[in-house]
Amino acid sequence: MKVEFIIEKSFDGFYSCYTHHQFDGFGLLGYGDTAEQAKKDLLSLYEEIKKDRLQEGKQMPEITFEWRYDLQSFFNYFSVLNVSELARKSGINASLLRQYRNGLAKASESQYDKIRKCIHQIGHELETARF
């Protein structure tokens, strides 16, 4: 079963990882100082719940995790991305993209689309690169 999980930075400065999907008899949430820690926390909880349910003789769905990020969480998790280069490649002002990354400004849907397209292009280029 594919389930989308959302990773976002909370107003308190911590990152959370959650889903809107309703599971039968359990919930999955993750928290951390970074997006990566929140994701690891959630995956660790999933493994614990699988073990517990197996011991109880209960079924546990196999989950295929899909991740959706807000911009702050995305840049926190994929810190290897150079914001200036991403801004140049996507046609967005670098200063504005830094504001999105830091949560100081909210991107419009058209700005999100520019970023998405650029990230997908980079992903495709990485996927087809060979050494």
PASEBA-1860 file (N, C-alpha, C; in nm, 3 decimals):
! residues 131
1> MKVEFIIE> 0.084/-0.117/0.000/0.000/0.000/0.000/0.089/0.124/0.000 ~ 0.061/0.216/-0.093/0.134/0.342/-0.098/0.066/0.442/-0.006 ~ 0.147/0.506/0.077/0.094/0.607/0.170/0.184/0.730/0.162 ~ 0.120/0.845/0.143/0.195/0.970/0.139/0.215/1.025/0.280 ~ 0.339/1.059/0.311/0.373/1.121/0.439/0.424/1.261/0.412 ~ 0.385/1.351/0.497/0.420/1.492/0.483/0.527/1.525/0.586 ~ 0.633/1.588/0.540/0.739/1.634/0.630/0.737/1.785/0.624 ~ 0.721/1.848/0.739/0.717/1.994/0.741/0.779/2.049/0.868
9> KSFDGFYS> 0.823/2.172/0.857/0.880/2.240/0.971/0.767/2.309/1.047 ~ 0.761/2.282/1.177/0.656/2.339/1.261/0.695/2.479/1.307 ~ 0.598/2.551/1.357/0.622/2.687/1.406/0.720/2.689/1.522 ~ 0.735/2.576/1.594/0.826/2.569/1.708/0.970/2.539/1.667 ~ 0.994/2.524/1.534/1.130/2.501/1.485/1.165/2.355/1.465 ~ 1.079/2.264/1.511/1.104/2.121/1.494/1.035/2.072/1.367 ~ 1.074/1.954/1.323/1.017/1.896/1.203/0.924/1.782/1.242 ~ 0.815/1.769/1.167/0.722/1.660/1.192/0.699/1.584/1.063
17> CYTHHQFD> 0.661/1.460/1.079/0.635/1.371/0.968/0.506/1.297/0.999 ~ 0.405/1.311/0.913/0.274/1.253/0.942/0.203/1.220/0.813 ~ 0.088/1.154/0.825/0.005/1.121/0.710/-0.141/1.150/0.744 ~ -0.219/1.172/0.641/-0.363/1.187/0.659/-0.432/1.051/0.648 ~ -0.356/0.950/0.609/-0.411/0.815/0.595/-0.450/0.761/0.733 ~ -0.563/0.695/0.738/-0.609/0.635/0.864/-0.575/0.487/0.865 ~ -0.495/0.444/0.962/-0.461/0.304/0.978/-0.555/0.242/1.081 ~ -0.574/0.113/1.072/-0.661/0.042/1.165/-0.582/0.004/1.290
25> GFGLLGYG> -0.603/0.077/1.398/-0.544/0.040/1.526/-0.410/0.102/1.560 ~ -0.358/0.188/1.477/-0.231/0.253/1.509/-0.217/0.381/1.428 ~ -0.124/0.464/1.468/-0.092/0.587/1.397/0.058/0.595/1.375 ~ 0.099/0.674/1.279/0.241/0.691/1.250/0.275/0.839/1.246 ~ 0.362/0.881/1.337/0.410/1.019/1.344/0.559/1.015/1.375 ~ 0.631/1.112/1.323/0.773/1.125/1.355/0.806/1.270/1.384 ~ 0.902/1.290/1.473/0.944/1.425/1.510/1.096/1.430/1.520 ~ 1.152/1.549/1.500/1.296/1.564/1.517/1.343/1.706/1.496
33> DTAEQAKK> 1.471/1.726/1.527/1.534/1.857/1.509/1.558/1.888/1.362 ~ 1.562/1.783/1.279/1.582/1.799/1.135/1.478/1.715/1.062 ~ 1.463/1.740/0.933/1.371/1.660/0.853/1.416/1.514/0.852 ~ 1.545/1.492/0.844/1.598/1.357/0.843/1.566/1.284/0.974 ~ 1.580/1.352/1.088/1.548/1.290/1.217/1.400/1.257/1.228 ~ 1.315/1.344/1.178/1.170/1.318/1.181/1.137/1.196/1.097 ~ 1.198/1.185/0.981/1.175/1.070/0.892/1.226/0.942/0.959 ~ 1.345/0.946/1.017/1.400/0.829/1.086/1.313/0.789/1.204
41> DLLSLYEE> 1.263/0.887/1.277/1.175/0.861/1.391/1.049/0.788/1.345 ~ 0.989/0.834/1.238/0.869/0.770/1.185/0.898/0.627/1.139 ~ 1.006/0.607/1.065/1.040/0.473/1.016/1.073/0.378/1.131 ~ 1.136/0.429/1.234/1.166/0.348/1.352/1.036/0.305/1.422 ~ 0.943/0.399/1.434/0.813/0.369/1.494/0.740/0.263/1.412 ~ 0.744/0.275/1.282/0.681/0.177/1.193/0.736/0.037/1.220 ~ 0.868/0.025/1.231/0.930/-0.106/1.258/0.888/-0.159/1.395 ~ 0.882/-0.074/1.494/0.838/-0.116/1.628/0.694/-0.166/1.626
49> IKKDRLQE> 0.608/-0.093/1.557/0.467/-0.132/1.549/0.453/-0.265/1.475 ~ 0.531/-0.285/1.369/0.528/-0.412/1.296/0.563/-0.527/1.389 ~ 0.667/-0.512/1.470/0.708/-0.617/1.564/0.599/-0.643/1.667 ~ 0.547/-0.536/1.724/0.442/-0.550/1.827/0.319/-0.619/1.771 ~ 0.275/-0.579/1.656/0.154/-0.638/1.596/0.177/-0.784/1.559 ~ 0.297/-0.817/1.514/0.330/-0.956/1.482/0.322/-1.042/1.608 ~ 0.377/-0.991/1.719/0.372/-1.063/1.847/0.228/-1.081/1.896 ~ 0.143/-0.984/1.864/0.002/-0.990/1.904/-0.081/-1.071/1.806
57> GKQMPEIT> -0.020/-1.117/1.695/-0.092/-1.195/1.595/-0.182/-1.111/1.506 ~ -0.153/-0.983/1.498/-0.234/-0.891/1.416/-0.165/-0.866/1.282 ~ -0.246/-0.835/1.184/-0.195/-0.802/1.051/-0.133/-0.663/1.051 ~ -0.031/-0.648/0.969/0.033/-0.517/0.952/0.052/-0.493/0.804 ~ -0.003/-0.385/0.753/0.014/-0.359/0.609/0.159/-0.325/0.577 ~ 0.205/-0.373/0.461/0.335/-0.332/0.411/0.315/-0.198/0.343 ~ 0.389/-0.099/0.387/0.371/0.037/0.339/0.485/0.076/0.246 ~ 0.449/0.132/0.132/0.545/0.198/0.045/0.532/0.347/0.077
65> FEWRYDLQ> 0.639/0.403/0.130/0.637/0.542/0.176/0.661/0.637/0.059 ~ 0.575/0.735/0.048/0.595/0.846/-0.045/0.606/0.972/0.039 ~ 0.699/1.058/0.002/0.731/1.174/0.087/0.693/1.304/0.017 ~ 0.624/1.390/0.090/0.591/1.524/0.044/0.653/1.621/0.145 ~ 0.725/1.719/0.094/0.797/1.814/0.179/0.742/1.955/0.163 ~ 0.742/2.033/0.269/0.730/2.177/0.250/0.870/2.225/0.211 ~ 0.882/2.348/0.164/1.012/2.393/0.114/1.121/2.393/0.220 ~ 1.087/2.432/0.343/1.189/2.433/0.448/1.240/2.291/0.475
73> SFFNYFSV> 1.149/2.197/0.483/1.189/2.058/0.508/1.267/2.001/0.391 ~ 1.225/2.035/0.269/1.294/1.987/0.151/1.440/2.030/0.151 ~ 1.462/2.159/0.173/1.600/2.208/0.172/1.679/2.160/0.294 ~ 1.611/2.135/0.404/1.679/2.079/0.520/1.721/1.935/0.493 ~ 1.633/1.857/0.435/1.662/1.716/0.408/1.764/1.700/0.295 ~ 1.748/1.779/0.190/1.837/1.772/0.075/1.937/1.888/0.080 ~ 2.007/1.898/0.190/2.099/2.010/0.211/2.215/2.009/0.112 ~ 2.233/1.901/0.040/2.338/1.891/-0.060/2.309/1.984/-0.179
81> LNVSELAR> 2.183/2.025/-0.196/2.148/2.114/-0.306/2.198/2.256/-0.279 ~ 2.260/2.313/-0.376/2.309/2.450/-0.368/2.195/2.543/-0.406 ~ 2.149/2.623/-0.311/2.032/2.708/-0.331/2.058/2.811/-0.442 ~ 2.176/2.867/-0.446/2.207/2.966/-0.550/2.198/2.904/-0.689 ~ 2.253/2.785/-0.704/2.249/2.718/-0.835/2.107/2.674/-0.870 ~ 2.033/2.627/-0.773/1.894/2.590/-0.797/1.812/2.712/-0.839 ~ 1.838/2.824/-0.775/1.769/2.949/-0.811/1.802/2.988/-0.954 ~ 1.929/2.982/-0.989/1.971/3.018/-1.125/1.906/2.926/-1.226
89> KSGINASL> 1.911/2.797/-1.199/1.859/2.697/-1.293/1.707/2.706/-1.307 ~ 1.638/2.744/-1.201/1.491/2.750/-1.204/1.439/2.888/-1.245 ~ 1.527/2.988/-1.251/1.485/3.122/-1.289/1.421/3.199/-1.176 ~ 1.452/3.162/-1.054/1.400/3.232/-0.935/1.513/3.311/-0.873 ~ 1.483/3.429/-0.824/1.581/3.512/-0.757/1.639/3.434/-0.638 ~ 1.772/3.428/-0.627/1.839/3.350/-0.523/1.800/3.398/-0.383 ~ 1.791/3.528/-0.366/1.752/3.582/-0.235/1.611/3.539/-0.196 ~ 1.522/3.539/-0.294/1.384/3.497/-0.268/1.378/3.348/-0.235
97> LRQYRNGL> 1.454/3.267/-0.306/1.456/3.123/-0.278/1.511/3.096/-0.139 ~ 1.609/3.174/-0.095/1.661/3.160/0.042/1.552/3.195/0.144 ~ 1.471/3.296/0.111/1.360/3.332/0.201/1.259/3.217/0.210 ~ 1.231/3.151/0.097/1.142/3.035/0.100/1.203/2.925/0.186 ~ 1.332/2.900/0.166/1.401/2.795/0.240/1.396/2.820/0.390 ~ 1.409/2.947/0.430/1.412/2.981/0.572/1.275/3.011/0.632 ~ 1.170/3.001/0.550/1.036/3.025/0.600/1.002/3.172/0.619 ~ 1.080/3.260/0.559/1.056/3.403/0.572/0.956/3.455/0.469
105> AKASESQY> 0.935/3.376/0.364/0.838/3.410/0.261/0.771/3.281/0.215 ~ 0.650/3.292/0.165/0.577/3.176/0.117/0.573/3.181/-0.035 ~ 0.609/3.069/-0.096/0.612/3.062/-0.242/0.471/3.051/-0.298 ~ 0.448/3.119/-0.410/0.321/3.105/-0.481/0.319/2.971/-0.553 ~ 0.204/2.932/-0.601/0.193/2.804/-0.673/0.280/2.804/-0.798 ~ 0.290/2.918/-0.867/0.375/2.923/-0.986/0.523/2.909/-0.950 ~ 0.563/2.963/-0.836/0.701/2.947/-0.790/0.728/2.801/-0.752 ~ 0.630/2.739/-0.684/0.642/2.596/-0.652/0.660/2.516/-0.780
113> DKIRKCIH> 0.583/2.548/-0.883/0.593/2.476/-1.010/0.732/2.490/-1.071 ~ 0.788/2.611/-1.067/0.923/2.631/-1.120/1.024/2.544/-1.043 ~ 1.012/2.543/-0.911/1.104/2.465/-0.829/1.085/2.316/-0.857 ~ 0.960/2.271/-0.862/0.931/2.129/-0.889/0.991/2.085/-1.023 ~ 0.967/2.164/-1.126/1.018/2.130/-1.259/1.170/2.122/-1.259 ~ 1.232/2.216/-1.193/1.378/2.218/-1.186/1.431/2.096/-1.110 ~ 1.370/2.064/-0.998/1.412/1.947/-0.919/1.393/1.819/-0.999 ~ 1.282/1.807/-1.070/1.258/1.688/-1.153/1.360/1.678/-1.265
121> QIGHELET> 1.396/1.791/-1.324/1.497/1.791/-1.428/1.632/1.745/-1.371 ~ 1.669/1.799/-1.256/1.795/1.759/-1.192/1.792/1.610/-1.159 ~ 1.677/1.565/-1.105/1.663/1.422/-1.073/1.680/1.334/-1.195 ~ 1.620/1.375/-1.305/1.633/1.299/-1.430/1.779/1.297/-1.477 ~ 1.843/1.412/-1.470/1.984/1.419/-1.511/2.071/1.330/-1.423 ~ 2.044/1.330/-1.293/2.121/1.243/-1.202/2.094/1.095/-1.231 ~ 1.969/1.064/-1.258/1.929/0.926/-1.283/1.994/0.871/-1.409 ~ 2.016/0.956/-1.508/2.072/0.908/-1.635/2.224/0.927/-1.641
129> ARF> 2.283/0.986/-1.540/2.430/1.007/-1.538/2.501/0.875/-1.511 ~ 2.612/0.855/-1.574/2.692/0.734/-1.555/2.838/0.772/-1.533 ~ 2.907/0.691/-1.456/3.050/0.711/-1.432/3.127/0.599/-1.499
END
